């Protein structure tokens, strides 16, 4: 492991009054990693808090010890971002910290290295995997609580170890974590399997609006505020739908487009083959992520967003077919 990374991490672990920032609309990887790091500081008797733009989804609140909102609670001496590839990913609530990040721990190959110290492993499955390696290399003691949160982080970003970002090292790390005392099947079930009935009703209605292009290689699923309201659904009930349509045979790229309360469109993109890079599409709209999983926010109406997204996908698809 890069000695400069270890030096920076050891410096971080010597700090007090630490603010941990995660990306907007936080997912299981950034939360599991952030709360494992938070626990490490607490075990050392340090003051620490985690902050995010947006609320924590219902199925991830075990990771945050029940917290739905994550706000700064003190003036920090050190700021670390976790799983945040670019400054805009912090979102509006944390934008004031964007230019003052001291440490940046991440696994996105698209990371812009905006912090004073950047610890970025683009080949890692998750930020959780990166943090585990840092803990072990720097002799930070891992307890059962930290192990559970790291396991949740890795399981989330690998799709329960089904995605191609799952490597031999990922399994080695997971095997080490499973030696600790926590209920791993319960972690998986809470994150992926348990949903309210309203979510299933929304999925049934939403699938009727499925759009297929290019002989089914491109699949878009628009979800309007009207759909949500008529089914008593909430924004968080949309989060797993992109994985649902990714299962459709013949798909190369899939996306859900959710109309936000502000009138914009939040897009979640997934690649269903080994070639199409959805992060390149997301970057067109100021978003980012991974080759196979990315997201962005498109300003404007659903109709306009759908056409702009389709055009960006088609440009990439044509370039791919032309060997570009």
For each residue, the residues with C-beta under 8 A, 3 or more apart:
1: 5 6 133 134 137
2: 5 6
3: 6 7
4: 7 8
5: 1 2 8 9 119 134
6: 1 2 3 9 10 134 137 138
7: 3 4 10 11
8: 4 5 11 12 103 117 119
9: 5 6 12 13 103 105 119 134 137 138
10: 6 7 13 14 138
11: 7 8 14 15 117
12: 8 9 15 18 78 80 102 103 117
13: 9 10 40 41 44 138 140
14: 10 11
15: 11 12 18 46 77 78
16: 46 47 77 78
17: 46 47 48 74 75 76 77 78
18: 12 15 41 46 47 48 49 76 77 78 79 80
19: 48 49 51 72 74 76 78 79 80 97
20: 34 37 38 48 49 50 51 80 81 82
21: 50 51 52 79 80 81 82 84 90 94 97 101
22: 26 30 31 34 50 51 52 70 81 82 83 84
23: 26 27 30 52 53 83 84 85 89 90 91
24: 52 53 54 89 90 91 92 93 94
25: 53 54 91 266
26: 22 23 30 31 34 52 54 56 60 70
27: 23 30 31 60 83 156 157
28: 31 32 60 63 152 153 155 156 157 191
29: 32 33 83 126 127 128 153 154 156 157
30: 22 23 26 27 33 34 52 82 83 84 127 153
31: 22 26 27 28 34 35 50 56 60 63 64 149 152 153
32: 28 29 35 36 63 128 149 150 151 152 153 154 156
33: 29 30 36 37 82 83 105 126 127 128 130 131 149 150 153
34: 20 22 26 30 31 37 38 50 82 83
35: 31 32 38 39 50 63 64 65 149
36: 32 33 39 40 128 131 146 149 150 153
37: 20 33 34 40 41 48 80 82 105 131
38: 20 34 35 41 42 48 49 50
39: 35 36 42 43 143 145 146 149
40: 13 36 37 43 44 135 140 146
41: 13 18 37 38 44 46 47 48
42: 38 39 45 46 48
43: 39 40 141 143
44: 13 40 41
45: 42
46: 15 16 17 18 41 42
47: 16 17 18 41 74
48: 17 18 19 20 37 38 41 42
49: 18 19 20 38 70 71 72 73 74
50: 20 21 22 31 34 35 38 64 70
51: 19 20 21 22 70 71 72 93 94
52: 21 22 23 24 26 30 56 70 91 93 94
53: 23 24 25 90 91 92 93 94
54: 24 25 26 91 93
55: 68 69 236
56: 26 31 52 60 61 63 64 67 68 69 70
57: 60 61 236 239
58: 61 196 236
59: 190 191 192 194 195 236
60: 26 27 28 31 56 57 63 64 191
61: 56 57 58 64 66 67 68
62: 65 66 152 187 190
63: 28 31 32 35 56 60 149 152
64: 31 35 50 56 60 61 67 68 70
65: 35 62
66: 61 62
67: 56 61 64 70
68: 55 56 61 64
69: 55 56
70: 22 26 49 50 51 52 56 64 67
71: 49 51
72: 19 49 51 76
73: 49
74: 17 19 47 49
75: 17
76: 17 18 19 72 79
77: 15 16 17 18
78: 12 15 16 17 18 19 102 103
79: 18 19 21 76 97 100 101 102 103
80: 12 18 19 20 21 37 101 102 103 104 105
81: 20 21 22 84 90 101 103 104 105 106 115
82: 20 21 22 30 33 34 37 105 106 127 131
83: 22 23 27 29 30 33 34 105 106 107 108 126 127
84: 21 22 23 30 81 87 89 90 104 106
85: 23 89 106 108 110 111 112 288 289
86: 89 110 111 112 114 288
87: 84 90 95 98 99 101 112 114
88: 91 98 286
89: 23 24 84 85 86 288
90: 21 23 24 53 81 84 87 93 94 95 97 98
91: 23 24 25 52 53 54 88 94 95
92: 24 53 95
93: 24 51 52 53 54 90
94: 21 24 51 52 53 90 91 97 98
95: 87 90 91 92 98
96:
97: 19 21 79 90 94 100 101
98: 87 88 90 94 95 101 114
99: 87 114
100: 79 97
101: 21 79 80 81 87 97 98 104 114 115 116
102: 12 78 79 80 115 116 117
103: 8 9 12 78 79 80 81 115 116 117 119
104: 80 81 84 101 111 113 114 115 117 118 119 120
105: 9 33 37 80 81 82 83 119 120 127 130 131 134
106: 81 82 83 84 85 111 118 119 120 121 127 130
107: 83 120 121 122 123 124 125 126 127 129 130
108: 83 85 111 120 122 288 289 290
109: 122 123 290 291
110: 85 86 279 283 288 289 290
111: 85 86 104 106 108 118 120 122
112: 85 86 87
113: 104 118 120
114: 86 87 98 99 101 104 118
115: 81 101 102 103 104 118
116: 101 102 103
117: 8 11 12 102 103 104
118: 104 106 111 113 114 115
119: 5 8 9 103 104 105 106 130 134
120: 104 105 106 107 108 111 113
121: 106 107 124 129 130 133
122: 107 108 109 111
123: 107 109 167
124: 107 121 127 129 130 133
125: 107 129 154 157 158 163 165 166 167 170
126: 29 33 83 107 129 130 153 154 156 157 158 165 170
127: 29 30 33 82 83 105 106 107 124 130 131 153 157
128: 29 32 33 36 131 132 149 150 151 152 153 154 157
129: 107 121 124 125 126 132 133 153 154 169 170 173
130: 33 105 106 107 119 121 124 126 127 133 134
131: 33 36 37 82 105 127 128 134 135 150 153
132: 128 129 135 136 142 150 154 173 176 177
133: 1 121 124 129 130 136 137 173
134: 1 5 6 9 105 119 130 131 137 138 140
135: 40 131 132 138 140 142 146
136: 132 133 139 140 142
137: 1 6 9 133 134
138: 6 9 10 13 134 135
139: 136
140: 13 40 134 135 136
141: 43
142: 132 135 136 146 147 150 180
143: 39 43 146 147 180
144: 147 148 180 181 182
145: 39 148 149 182
146: 36 39 40 135 142 143 149 150
147: 142 143 144 150 151 177 180 182
148: 144 145 151 152 180 182 187
149: 31 32 33 35 36 39 63 128 145 146 152 153
150: 32 33 36 128 131 132 142 146 147 153 154 177
151: 32 128 147 148 154 155 174 177 178 182 184 187
152: 28 31 32 62 63 128 148 149 155 156 187 191
153: 28 29 30 31 32 33 36 126 127 128 129 131 149 150 156 157
154: 29 32 125 126 128 129 132 150 151 157 158 170 173 174 177
155: 28 151 152 158 160 161 174 187 188 191
156: 27 28 29 32 126 152 153 159 191
157: 27 28 29 125 126 127 128 153 154 163 165
158: 125 126 154 155 161 162 163 165 166 170
159: 156 162 163 243
160: 155 188 192
161: 155 158 166 170 171 174
162: 158 159 166
163: 125 157 158 159 166 292 293
164: 274 292
165: 125 126 157 158 170 290 292
166: 125 158 161 162 163 170 171
167: 123 125 170 171
168: 171 172
169: 129 172 173
170: 125 126 129 154 158 161 165 166 167 173 174
171: 161 166 167 168 174 175
172: 168 169 175 176
173: 129 132 133 154 169 170 176 177
174: 151 154 155 161 170 171 177 178
175: 171 172 178 179
176: 132 172 173 179
177: 132 147 150 151 154 173 174 180
178: 151 174 175 184
179: 175 176
180: 142 143 144 147 148 177
181: 144
182: 144 145 147 148 151 187
183: 186 187
184: 151 178 187 188
185: 188 189
186: 183 189 190
187: 62 148 151 152 155 182 183 184 190 191
188: 155 160 184 185 191 192 193
189: 185 186 192 193 194
190: 59 62 186 187 193 194
191: 28 59 60 152 155 156 187 188
192: 59 160 188 189 240
193: 188 189 190
194: 59 189 190
195: 59 199 200 237 240
196: 58 199 200 237
197: 200 201
198: 201 202 231 232 233 234 237
199: 195 196 202 203 233 237 240
200: 195 196 197 203 204
201: 197 198 204 205 231 232 233
202: 198 199 205 206 223 227 228 231 233 237 238
203: 199 200 206 207 241 244
204: 200 201 207 208
205: 201 202 208 209 227 230 231
206: 202 203 209 210 221 223 227 241
207: 203 204 210 221 245
208: 204 205
209: 205 206 221 222 223 227
210: 206 207 219 220 221 245
211: 219 220 221 222 306
212: 215 216 218 219
213: 216 217 218 219 220 310 314
214: 217 218 252 314 317
215: 212 250
216: 212 213 219 248 249 250 251
217: 213 214 250 251 252 253 317
218: 212 213 214 251 252 253 254 310 313 314 317
219: 210 211 212 213 216 245 248 251 253 254 255
220: 210 211 213 254 255 256 257 306 309 310
221: 206 207 209 210 211 241 242 245 254 255 256 257
222: 209 211 256 257 259 302 306
223: 202 206 209 227 228 238 241 256 257 258 259
224: 227 228 259 302
225: 228 229 259 261
226: 229 230
227: 202 205 206 209 223 224 230 231 233
228: 202 223 224 225 231 233 234 235 237 238
229: 225 226 232 233
230: 205 226 227
231: 198 201 202 205 227 228
232: 198 201 229
233: 198 199 201 202 227 228 229 237 238
234: 198 228 237
235: 228 238 258 260 261
236: 55 57 58 59 239
237: 195 196 198 199 202 228 233 234
238: 202 223 228 233 235 241 256 258
239: 57 236 268
240: 192 195 199 243 244
241: 203 206 221 223 238 244 245 256 268
242: 221 245 246 254 255 256 268 269 270
243: 159 240 246 247 270
244: 203 240 241 247
245: 207 210 219 221 241 242 248 251 254 256
246: 242 243 251 254 270 272
247: 243 244
248: 216 219 245 251 254 272
249: 216
250: 215 216 217
251: 216 217 218 219 245 246 248 254 272 273
252: 214 217 218 271 272 273 275 276 317
253: 217 218 219 269 270 271 272 273 276 278 281 313 317
254: 218 219 220 221 242 245 246 248 251 269 270 272
255: 219 220 221 242 267 268 269 270 278 309 313
256: 220 221 222 223 238 241 242 245 267 268
257: 220 221 222 223 265 266 267 298 302 305 306 309
258: 223 235 238 265 266 267 268
259: 222 223 224 225 263 264 265 302
260: 235 263 264 265 266 297
261: 225 235
262:
263: 259 260 301
264: 259 260 297 298 299 300 305
265: 257 258 259 260 297 298 300 301 302 305 306
266: 25 257 258 260 295 296 297
267: 255 256 257 258 282 285 287 295 296 297 298 305 309
268: 239 241 242 255 256 258 295
269: 242 253 254 255 278 281 282 289 293 294 295 296
270: 242 243 246 253 254 255 278 292 293
271: 252 253 275 276 277 278 291 292 293
272: 246 248 251 252 253 254 276
273: 251 252 253 276
274: 164
275: 252 271 320
276: 252 253 271 272 273 316 317 320
277: 271 280 281 291 316
278: 253 255 269 270 271 281 282 289 290 291 292 293 294
279: 110 282 283 288 289 290 291 294
280: 277 283 284 316
281: 253 269 277 278 284 285 294 296 309 312 313 316
282: 267 269 278 279 285 287 288 289 294 295 296
283: 110 279 280 286 287 288 296
284: 280 281 296 312
285: 267 281 282 296 297 298 308 309 312
286: 88 283 296 297
287: 267 282 283 294 295 296 297
288: 85 86 89 108 110 279 282 283 294 295 296
289: 85 108 110 269 278 279 282 293 294 295
290: 108 109 110 165 278 279 293 294
291: 109 271 277 278 279
292: 163 164 165 270 271 278
293: 163 269 270 271 278 289 290
294: 269 278 279 281 282 287 288 289 290
295: 266 267 268 269 282 287 288 289
296: 266 267 269 281 282 283 284 285 286 287 288
297: 260 264 265 266 267 285 286 287
298: 257 264 265 267 285 304 305 308 309
299: 264
300: 264 265 304 305 308
301: 263 265 304 305
302: 222 224 257 259 265 305 306
303: 306 307
304: 298 300 301 307 308
305: 257 264 265 267 298 300 301 302 308 309
306: 211 220 222 257 265 302 303 309 310
307: 303 304 310 311
308: 285 298 300 304 305 311 312
309: 220 255 257 267 281 285 298 305 306 312 313
310: 213 218 220 306 307 313 314
311: 307 308 314 315
312: 281 284 285 308 309 315 316
313: 218 253 255 281 309 310 316 317
314: 213 214 218 310 311 317 318
315: 311 312 318 319
316: 276 277 280 281 312 313 319 320
317: 214 217 218 252 253 276 313 314 320 321
318: 314 315 321 322
319: 315 316 322 324
320: 275 276 316 317 323 324
321: 317 318
322: 318 319
323: 320
324: 319 320
